[in-house]
Amino acid sequence: MKKIIHISILTLLISSCNNGGGDIQQREERLVQKEQEFANKEAEYKALLAMRDSLMASKVSQSDSVSRTQAWPDSLAGQWSSRLVCRSSTCGNYVIGDQRNEQWQFVADSTGLYVKTSTKNKTMQLFKGSLQDNRLRLVGVGDSVGDKSAGIQVNIDLVGTKLMRGTQTIYTKGDCQATFSVELIPNEK
């Protein structure tokens, strides 16, 4: 009987050792799995850091390019009141002495320098602009610069911070051309 008890205890110990070995194997597998998950998360974290650094570098280069984008001088930016007087005309719809009053707004965006003009009855014209040596040159957007058969061109000299003067030429098909004198003063801010 003692032999039977010893054999049963021995069998019990052996079976429990085998179960314990299986338990250790399962723990090792779980540990390997957790280590793999941690390695994946670490790789994802490093990728996110690299993306963040790339985006920050991109923002710096964009801010550099934005700072290189053209802008009107502070003395021109904003709203101006204009007075146009027809000085010469070969057109039937423009008479020498005709006067117009418009509001001009000097604006800039990533595509360039522009001037928007409007009248009391809200007609609007958009001009693409350039400024060189205190001379402002505007060409009506949509006008065919190469064609020269129709369009509006404006040449203005900056007389001071509170006054600009120049000419606006309107030309259409059929040799019709009207020239206006232009005088601009800034609106009160």
Secondary structure, DSSP 8 states (H G I E B T S, - for coil): -HHHHHHHHHHHHHHHHHHHHHHHHHHHHHHHHHHHHHHHHHHHHHHHHHHHHHHHHHHHHHHHHHHHS----TTTSEEEEEEEEEEEE-STT--TT-EEEEEEEEEEETTEEEEEEE-TT--EEEEEEEEETTEEEEEETT--TTT-SSEEEEEEEEEETTEEEEEEEEEETTTEEEEEEEEEEE---
